Amino acid sequence: MSKVDRNAPKRSKGSESEYSLMEFSREFPDDAACLEHLWRSRFAEDGEHAYCPKPKCRRVRKFHKVKSRPSWSCDSCGHHIHPTAETIFHKSATSLQLWFYVMYVMTSTRCGVSAKSIEREIGVGYKTAWRMCNLIRTHLMEQDDSYQLAGAVEADETAYGGKPKASTTRGMTPSEAQKYAKARKTRIVAMVERGGRARAYVKPREGALETVSLHVAPTATVYTDDWAGYTKLHHTHPTHHTIKHADRIYASRGVHTQTIDGFFGNMKNGIAGNYHGVSAKWLQSYVNEYTWRYNYRGNGRAMFAELLRRAAVVEL
């Protein structure tokens, strides 16, 4: 007879999961629990006392939950505070539990999840599912530019976009067809710390060289390929090593760009496998998602917790 309690399932010790669906269901069983979490995270840590912004109060007051509305009311002046106001959940008719579940799914998968899959799983329309995923990628997974990458940092750029149709390049020479295809692609510049964090940008205004100089600390050891655009990088980063891909040399005594090549490979394969195609207009949000996932790859629970924290902090 099995000793497992089927009414109270637990995560197996042999599982690699750090935050399973069972734990999510217990922590956020309904919309009220999600709203309570947002209220405590944004305004009232103890669930009762919060700062009242109304001119007559303007101090910490006791609040009570309003039964007919998703808000809390001040016991002294009756001022209402809505936990979802000015967040990605603002004026959304979709249940908060579904919002939280989409965030859980996006952080639990390592390859990404399409809006079409979200549509089928939570029972909303495709436009609603796409909007939810887009807001999470754009605002909650936005990259943090407040610090510079340090240590051993690899920098490189890549072109994103498929091959043009054969009918569009008919009559062109191979070199002309290659230039035409390259012009239609979107450039992505990225920097990755070895064993650390990553940062990536779509068509940065500064250009590849200036972007690396801006986001990588001057004391860092920078590794790049032999692209001519990086020849002046030593002016801002004295410790700059180059690997000559033109000579078919890809690693030499610790000098290589294999870490960032792996980052680009995971990102491109993930986008191609799950989303099939992304327009240049929205490409940065998808790059944000894969950069976010890379930076929190060591802890799935921390990834979801950080997304919840940002949902309470980021204001639109």
HUSULNOR-V614382 format. One record per residue. N is the residue number from 1. NEAR is the number of other ideal C-beta (glycine too) atoms within 10 Angstrom. D_LAST is the distance of its C-alpha to the last C-alpha in Angstrom with 2 decimals. Layout:
n=N near=NEAR d_last=D_LAST
n=N near=NEAR d_last=D_LAST
This chain:
n=1 near=3 d_last=54.40
n=2 near=5 d_last=50.83
n=3 near=4 d_last=49.36
n=4 near=10 d_last=45.80
n=5 near=8 d_last=44.23
n=6 near=6 d_last=42.71
n=7 near=5 d_last=40.96
n=8 near=8 d_last=39.08
n=9 near=13 d_last=38.49
n=10 near=11 d_last=37.61
n=11 near=13 d_last=36.32
n=12 near=10 d_last=39.37
n=13 near=5 d_last=40.29
n=14 near=5 d_last=41.03
n=15 near=9 d_last=37.56
n=16 near=6 d_last=35.24
n=17 near=13 d_last=32.26
n=18 near=15 d_last=30.50
n=19 near=19 d_last=28.33
n=20 near=18 d_last=29.83
n=21 near=14 d_last=29.03
n=22 near=13 d_last=31.41
n=23 near=16 d_last=29.48
n=24 near=18 d_last=26.16
n=25 near=14 d_last=27.95
n=26 near=12 d_last=29.37
n=27 near=15 d_last=26.21
n=28 near=20 d_last=24.08
n=29 near=11 d_last=26.80
n=30 near=12 d_last=24.87
n=31 near=16 d_last=21.71
n=32 near=13 d_last=22.73
n=33 near=15 d_last=22.93
n=34 near=24 d_last=19.40
n=35 near=22 d_last=18.11
n=36 near=18 d_last=20.43
n=37 near=18 d_last=19.15
n=38 near=22 d_last=15.52
n=39 near=23 d_last=17.07
n=40 near=16 d_last=19.24
n=41 near=15 d_last=16.76
n=42 near=20 d_last=14.27
n=43 near=18 d_last=16.83
n=44 near=19 d_last=20.44
n=45 near=11 d_last=22.11
n=46 near=8 d_last=25.32
n=47 near=13 d_last=23.81
n=48 near=14 d_last=25.37
n=49 near=14 d_last=24.65
n=50 near=20 d_last=21.39
n=51 near=14 d_last=20.69
n=52 near=23 d_last=20.90
n=53 near=11 d_last=19.07
n=54 near=15 d_last=21.46
n=55 near=8 d_last=23.90
n=56 near=10 d_last=26.93
n=57 near=15 d_last=25.85
n=58 near=10 d_last=23.53
n=59 near=10 d_last=24.88
n=60 near=11 d_last=24.76
n=61 near=17 d_last=25.94
n=62 near=14 d_last=26.82
n=63 near=24 d_last=24.68
n=64 near=10 d_last=25.82
n=65 near=15 d_last=24.29
n=66 near=14 d_last=24.41
n=67 near=5 d_last=26.39
n=68 near=5 d_last=25.37
n=69 near=10 d_last=21.58
n=70 near=18 d_last=18.93
n=71 near=17 d_last=18.71
n=72 near=24 d_last=20.79
n=73 near=16 d_last=22.89
n=74 near=20 d_last=24.34
n=75 near=14 d_last=28.10
n=76 near=14 d_last=28.91
n=77 near=12 d_last=27.07
n=78 near=11 d_last=25.50
n=79 near=18 d_last=21.90
n=80 near=14 d_last=19.52
n=81 near=20 d_last=16.54
n=82 near=19 d_last=14.44
n=83 near=22 d_last=13.29
n=84 near=20 d_last=10.94
n=85 near=15 d_last=9.11
n=86 near=11 d_last=5.35
n=87 near=22 d_last=5.70
n=88 near=21 d_last=6.89
n=89 near=23 d_last=9.86
n=90 near=11 d_last=8.87
n=91 near=6 d_last=11.93
n=92 near=16 d_last=13.34
n=93 near=6 d_last=17.13
n=94 near=17 d_last=17.65
n=95 near=16 d_last=18.98
n=96 near=23 d_last=17.04
n=97 near=19 d_last=20.19
n=98 near=20 d_last=19.83
n=99 near=23 d_last=16.28
n=100 near=23 d_last=17.79
n=101 near=20 d_last=20.82
n=102 near=22 d_last=19.14
n=103 near=23 d_last=17.60
n=104 near=23 d_last=21.15
n=105 near=18 d_last=22.79
n=106 near=23 d_last=20.71
n=107 near=25 d_last=21.63
n=108 near=18 d_last=25.18
n=109 near=14 d_last=26.31
n=110 near=11 d_last=27.34
n=111 near=12 d_last=27.47
n=112 near=19 d_last=24.27
n=113 near=19 d_last=24.06
n=114 near=15 d_last=23.70
n=115 near=20 d_last=21.79
n=116 near=13 d_last=25.32
n=117 near=15 d_last=26.27
n=118 near=22 d_last=23.24
n=119 near=18 d_last=24.24
n=120 near=12 d_last=27.77
n=121 near=14 d_last=26.99
n=122 near=18 d_last=24.65
n=123 near=10 d_last=25.99
n=124 near=20 d_last=23.10
n=125 near=10 d_last=23.25
n=126 near=12 d_last=22.68
n=127 near=10 d_last=19.80
n=128 near=18 d_last=17.99
n=129 near=24 d_last=18.95
n=130 near=17 d_last=17.89
n=131 near=16 d_last=14.41
n=132 near=25 d_last=14.03
n=133 near=25 d_last=15.50
n=134 near=15 d_last=13.57
n=135 near=21 d_last=10.07
n=136 near=23 d_last=11.84
n=137 near=21 d_last=13.53
n=138 near=17 d_last=10.95
n=139 near=17 d_last=8.22
n=140 near=22 d_last=10.60
n=141 near=25 d_last=13.67
n=142 near=15 d_last=12.70
n=143 near=17 d_last=15.79
n=144 near=9 d_last=16.38
n=145 near=10 d_last=18.14
n=146 near=5 d_last=19.05
n=147 near=10 d_last=22.50
n=148 near=16 d_last=25.27
n=149 near=21 d_last=27.18
n=150 near=15 d_last=30.66
n=151 near=14 d_last=34.01
n=152 near=18 d_last=35.26
n=153 near=27 d_last=32.68
n=154 near=28 d_last=33.30
n=155 near=29 d_last=31.71
n=156 near=22 d_last=32.15
n=157 near=22 d_last=30.75
n=158 near=18 d_last=31.15
n=159 near=12 d_last=31.03
n=160 near=19 d_last=29.23
n=161 near=17 d_last=30.63
n=162 near=11 d_last=33.62
n=163 near=11 d_last=37.06
n=164 near=15 d_last=37.75
n=165 near=8 d_last=40.15
n=166 near=8 d_last=43.80
n=167 near=7 d_last=44.36
n=168 near=13 d_last=42.00
n=169 near=16 d_last=43.88
n=170 near=8 d_last=47.34
n=171 near=8 d_last=49.72
n=172 near=14 d_last=47.79
n=173 near=9 d_last=49.36
n=174 near=8 d_last=47.78
n=175 near=8 d_last=46.42
n=176 near=11 d_last=44.97
n=177 near=17 d_last=43.37
n=178 near=12 d_last=41.88
n=179 near=12 d_last=40.43
n=180 near=13 d_last=39.06
n=181 near=17 d_last=37.35
n=182 near=11 d_last=35.95
n=183 near=10 d_last=34.52
n=184 near=14 d_last=32.60
n=185 near=15 d_last=30.95
n=186 near=17 d_last=27.63
n=187 near=17 d_last=27.96
n=188 near=22 d_last=26.12
n=189 near=22 d_last=26.75
n=190 near=26 d_last=26.54
n=191 near=25 d_last=27.83
n=192 near=27 d_last=28.89
n=193 near=19 d_last=30.49
n=194 near=15 d_last=33.62
n=195 near=8 d_last=32.95
n=196 near=14 d_last=29.46
n=197 near=18 d_last=26.00
n=198 near=23 d_last=24.99
n=199 near=25 d_last=22.69
n=200 near=25 d_last=22.63
n=201 near=23 d_last=21.39
n=202 near=19 d_last=22.10
n=203 near=12 d_last=24.08
n=204 near=17 d_last=23.14
n=205 near=7 d_last=23.85
n=206 near=13 d_last=26.05
n=207 near=14 d_last=28.33
n=208 near=21 d_last=29.54
n=209 near=19 d_last=31.64
n=210 near=14 d_last=29.15
n=211 near=20 d_last=26.36
n=212 near=29 d_last=28.74
n=213 near=19 d_last=29.79
n=214 near=14 d_last=26.26
n=215 near=22 d_last=25.09
n=216 near=24 d_last=28.49
n=217 near=13 d_last=30.24
n=218 near=12 d_last=33.50
n=219 near=11 d_last=35.49
n=220 near=20 d_last=34.48
n=221 near=18 d_last=37.04
n=222 near=25 d_last=35.75
n=223 near=24 d_last=37.26
n=224 near=26 d_last=37.01
n=225 near=21 d_last=39.24
n=226 near=13 d_last=41.62
n=227 near=15 d_last=39.39
n=228 near=6 d_last=40.48
n=229 near=14 d_last=36.97
n=230 near=20 d_last=37.04
n=231 near=13 d_last=40.44
n=232 near=11 d_last=39.06
n=233 near=19 d_last=36.73
n=234 near=13 d_last=39.48
n=235 near=10 d_last=38.94
n=236 near=15 d_last=35.70
n=237 near=20 d_last=36.49
n=238 near=11 d_last=40.22
n=239 near=12 d_last=40.31
n=240 near=19 d_last=39.63
n=241 near=17 d_last=41.50
n=242 near=17 d_last=41.94
n=243 near=19 d_last=43.18
n=244 near=12 d_last=45.18
n=245 near=13 d_last=44.10
n=246 near=9 d_last=46.30
n=247 near=8 d_last=49.29
n=248 near=6 d_last=48.05
n=249 near=13 d_last=47.44
n=250 near=14 d_last=44.39
n=251 near=10 d_last=45.01
n=252 near=10 d_last=47.35
n=253 near=6 d_last=47.65
n=254 near=10 d_last=44.03
n=255 near=16 d_last=42.75
n=256 near=19 d_last=40.71
n=257 near=22 d_last=37.31
n=258 near=13 d_last=37.61
n=259 near=19 d_last=34.55
n=260 near=25 d_last=32.18
n=261 near=16 d_last=34.25
n=262 near=13 d_last=33.67
n=263 near=22 d_last=29.88
n=264 near=20 d_last=29.99
n=265 near=11 d_last=32.36
n=266 near=16 d_last=30.24
n=267 near=24 d_last=27.15
n=268 near=14 d_last=29.18
n=269 near=12 d_last=31.19
n=270 near=18 d_last=28.18
n=271 near=20 d_last=26.50
n=272 near=13 d_last=29.91
n=273 near=11 d_last=30.89
n=274 near=16 d_last=27.82
n=275 near=17 d_last=26.06
n=276 near=9 d_last=29.21
n=277 near=8 d_last=27.48
n=278 near=17 d_last=24.12
n=279 near=9 d_last=23.56
n=280 near=14 d_last=22.82
n=281 near=9 d_last=19.61
n=282 near=15 d_last=18.02
n=283 near=17 d_last=20.30
n=284 near=20 d_last=18.01
n=285 near=19 d_last=15.80
n=286 near=24 d_last=19.15
n=287 near=24 d_last=20.39
n=288 near=21 d_last=17.46
n=289 near=24 d_last=18.53
n=290 near=24 d_last=22.14
n=291 near=22 d_last=21.58
n=292 near=24 d_last=19.64
n=293 near=22 d_last=22.50
n=294 near=20 d_last=25.05
n=295 near=19 d_last=23.76
n=296 near=19 d_last=23.87
n=297 near=12 d_last=26.97
n=298 near=8 d_last=29.11
n=299 near=12 d_last=27.49
n=300 near=20 d_last=25.94
n=301 near=15 d_last=25.26
n=302 near=13 d_last=23.41
n=303 near=21 d_last=21.28
n=304 near=23 d_last=20.19
n=305 near=14 d_last=19.90
n=306 near=17 d_last=17.65
n=307 near=19 d_last=15.31
n=308 near=20 d_last=15.32
n=309 near=12 d_last=14.81
n=310 near=18 d_last=11.70
n=311 near=25 d_last=10.35
n=312 near=16 d_last=11.05
n=313 near=11 d_last=9.87
n=314 near=14 d_last=6.68
n=315 near=11 d_last=3.80
n=316 near=11 d_last=0.00
